[in-house]
Amino acid sequence: EDSRGILWFSSMGGGADKIELNDDNSTIEIIYTFNSKTGLVNDEVWNMIEDYEGNLWISINGAGVAMYQGSRFTSFTETEGIANNTVFSILEEKPGKYWFATYGGGISIYDTSLPEGKRFSVIDKSKGLPENYIYSIYPDKKGNYWMATRGVGITVYDGKSYKTYGTNEGLNSNFALGATEDMHGNIWVGTQRGLSKF
């Protein structure tokens, strides 16, 4: 749901749908579809976020990220500096600074406060990240970043160092898909084998 109350749904093969509910929330209306016919590179959409300025960021399977500014798309791919064109999820750390979780390239960071040509940086195994296959990034209330990985479980970054929790530490699978925090401060990690609670 974006800041205007509009719902967005992504799909693998159908693009992204912009949906509105009627006044009593009983019916929905698809008011627009972003797909290969309306500007997207292809129809396989993994993730979408609305940034602080109201722009829509869309991660597209094999085609990097597209930013929609209301009338046009701007694409970010390996050519522009993303480490891998398959981006599973997007996080806006703060206004103008974005983290892209990639499949095999670690995390690409795009910082609009930096000069053109220097806005992209990469965090990967060569820089201490335990795994380059990242499915999602979740910031908790304490400022930690929980990174779901394909092979080592969940990795927590506190801004200085990484701590990884896998099956040896009690996680139910080393194939983590996502994390979220509940109202009590518990972190729930979704894996291929269900949920684990921290």
C-alpha positions in Angstrom: 0.0 0.0 0.0 1.4 3.4 -0.9 1.0 6.7 0.8 -2.2 7.5 -1.1 -3.9 4.2 0.0 -3.4 2.5 -3.4 -2.6 -1.2 -3.3 0.1 -2.6 -5.6 0.5 -6.3 -6.4 3.5 -7.9 -8.1 3.5 -11.1 -10.0 5.8 -13.4 -11.9 4.5 -13.1 -15.4 1.8 -10.4 -15.0 3.8 -7.4 -14.1 2.5 -5.1 -11.4 -1.1 -4.1 -10.8 -2.3 -0.8 -9.3 -5.5 -1.5 -7.4 -8.1 0.6 -5.6 -10.7 -0.6 -3.1 -14.2 0.9 -3.2 -15.5 2.9 -0.2 -16.7 -0.1 1.8 -13.7 -2.2 0.8 -16.0 -4.9 -0.7 -14.7 -4.7 -4.3 -11.5 -3.9 -6.0 -10.7 -2.3 -9.3 -7.5 -2.7 -11.3 -6.8 0.8 -12.5 -3.5 0.2 -14.2 -1.0 -2.5 -15.0 2.7 -2.0 -15.4 4.1 -4.7 -17.8 6.1 -5.1 -20.9 3.3 -3.4 -22.9 3.3 -0.3 -20.7 7.0 0.3 -20.1 8.5 -2.5 -18.0 11.4 -4.5 -19.5 9.5 -7.8 -18.7 6.5 -9.0 -16.7 8.4 -10.8 -13.9 8.2 -8.5 -10.9 9.8 -9.5 -7.5 9.3 -6.5 -5.3 8.0 -2.9 -5.1 8.5 -0.1 -2.7 7.4 3.6 -2.5 10.3 5.9 -1.6 10.1 9.0 0.6 9.4 11.2 -2.4 6.5 9.0 -3.7 8.5 7.3 -6.5 7.8 3.6 -7.1 10.8 1.3 -7.3 10.2 -2.1 -9.0 12.7 -5.0 -9.0 12.4 -7.0 -12.2 13.6 -10.5 -12.7 16.9 -10.4 -14.8 16.5 -6.7 -15.6 17.6 -4.8 -12.4 15.4 -2.1 -11.0 13.0 0.4 -12.6 12.0 3.6 -10.9 8.7 5.1 -11.8 8.3 8.8 -11.3 4.7 9.2 -12.4 5.1 9.4 -16.1 8.4 7.6 -17.0 10.7 4.7 -16.0 14.4 5.0 -15.2 16.2 1.7 -15.3 19.2 0.6 -13.2 21.0 -2.5 -14.3 24.5 -3.9 -14.2 25.4 -1.3 -16.9 24.6 1.5 -14.3 26.3 -0.3 -11.5 24.0 -2.9 -9.9 26.0 -6.0 -9.0 23.5 -8.5 -10.5 20.4 -7.9 -12.7 18.3 -10.2 -10.5 17.2 -8.0 -7.6 14.8 -9.7 -5.1 14.1 -6.8 -2.8 14.6 -3.1 -2.3 15.1 -1.2 0.9 15.3 2.6 1.2 17.6 3.0 4.2 17.1 6.8 4.3 15.8 9.3 1.8 17.8 8.9 -1.4 19.8 5.8 -0.3 18.7 2.4 -1.5 19.8 -1.2 -0.8 19.2 -3.8 -3.5 19.4 -7.5 -2.5 20.7 -9.4 -5.5 21.0 -13.0 -6.5 24.7 -13.7 -6.5 26.0 -10.2 -6.3 25.5 -9.5 -2.6 24.0 -6.1 -1.9 24.2 -3.1 -4.2 23.8 0.3 -2.5 22.7 3.4 -4.5 23.2 6.7 -2.9 21.8 9.8 -4.6 23.8 12.1 -2.4 27.0 11.1 -4.1 28.3 12.4 -7.5 27.2 10.8 -10.7 29.4 7.8 -11.5 30.1 7.1 -7.8 26.6 6.4 -6.5 26.8 2.6 -6.6 28.8 0.5 -4.2 28.7 -3.2 -3.4 28.8 -5.2 -0.2 29.7 -8.8 -1.0 31.8 -11.7 0.3 35.0 -9.9 -0.6 34.0 -7.3 1.9 32.8 -9.6 4.7 29.3 -10.4 3.7 28.9 -14.2 4.4 26.8 -14.9 1.3 26.2 -13.2 -2.0 22.7 -14.7 -2.6 20.4 -12.3 -0.7 16.6 -12.6 -0.8 15.6 -9.7 1.4 16.8 -7.0 3.9 14.9 -6.0 6.9 15.8 -3.1 9.3 14.8 -3.7 12.9 13.9 -1.0 15.5 17.5 -1.2 17.0 19.1 -0.3 13.6 20.2 -3.8 12.7 19.8 -5.2 9.2 18.5 -8.8 8.8 19.6 -10.3 5.5 17.9 -13.5 4.4 20.3 -15.7 2.4 20.2 -18.7 0.2 22.9 -20.8 2.0 23.9 -19.6 5.4 20.6 -18.7 7.0 20.0 -15.1 8.3 22.8 -12.6 8.6 22.5 -9.6 11.0 24.5 -6.5 10.2 24.8 -3.9 13.0 26.7 -1.3 10.9 30.1 -2.6 11.9 30.1 -6.4 11.7 28.1 -9.4 10.6 26.6 -12.2 12.7 25.1 -15.2 10.9 22.5 -17.6 12.3 22.0 -20.9 10.6 21.0 -24.4 11.5 24.0 -24.8 13.8 22.6 -21.8 15.9 19.0 -23.2 15.9 17.5 -21.7 12.7 15.2 -24.3 11.1 16.9 -23.9 7.6 19.9 -22.3 6.0 17.6 -21.1 3.2 16.0 -18.0 4.6 13.5 -15.9 2.7 12.6 -12.9 4.8 12.4 -11.4 8.3 10.0 -9.1 10.2 9.7 -7.7 13.7 6.6 -7.9 15.9 5.3 -5.4 18.4 7.2 -7.1 21.2 10.6 -6.9 19.5 10.7 -10.5 18.4 12.2 -11.1 15.0 10.5 -13.8 12.9 12.5 -15.4 10.1 10.7 -17.2 7.2 12.6 -20.1 5.7 12.0 -23.0 3.4 11.0 -25.0 6.5 8.7 -22.6 8.2 9.3 -19.9 10.8 11.9 -19.3 13.4 11.6 -16.7 16.2 14.5 -14.7 17.7 
